Amino acid sequence: MSETTETAPEPRQWFSVALERMGATYAAWALEQIELYNEHHPVDDWHVDVEASTFRQGSVTVRMAPLGTFGTDGSWMWAWANTHMNPPGSQRLAASLELRRIGEQYDVPELVTPRLELSEFADARMVAERLLVAATGVLAGRGYGSVTVDTGARFAMLMVDDAIPRPQFDMTTVPRRIMQGIEVFPHDHRATVGGYLTRHGFEVEEPDAASLRGVRPDCTLRAAFDEHGRLADLSFGNSGSAG
């Protein structure tokens, strides 16, 4: 009689289609903003005041909003679901509650599920970082941070301080920014280009399935995509000259 061997399920690779697309839309801009935040608030000795919603690193203190907790078991719990740390009705829950509202509106299961088992993925920590990049982009945050608390879990925060600068559009860095976004959220190149341009004040036009055009007073950008929807080319010009 032959023995049956149970094989372990393959680790998950991706979030739901809805979250992957949402992440793709904001990834390039979010990573640009996160880079700027890290320059403004470099790693140093730190202190979190949950009651006051502040995060200090070195001599710099910024306002933050709790997003969630990444547990030692690979689980993620949204701040709005963690009543031990954030009592219902607390003003500091505004950001995570807005994320849940967006999840309800656009049917994004990860944003409305109180606890996510990120241990189902091959690299739970990396997946948590992708989740935070998406959250920063969707909420137009100023950056995010996470620190290890006494239990070993990591407490994640969205930076909401107006003192943290916003990225300025720089035509010379656009290809790099776009490719960074595609690397982290690779499933919708068109959404990545369109989302990045929209956040930088472009009017985005989509004349056909193979192209996308962004226009603002100082310049025009045209993106071309191959038959698989992958970004094939970016070209720039004065407004009205590229098309």
Helices and strands as residue ranges (DSSP letters): H 17-40, E 46-49, E 54-57, E 60-70, E 75-78, G 79-81, G 91-93, H 94-106, H 109-112, E 115-117, G 118-120, H 124-138, E 144-148, E 154-159, G 171-173, H 174-184, H 189-199, E 203-208, E 211-216, E 219-225, E 231-237
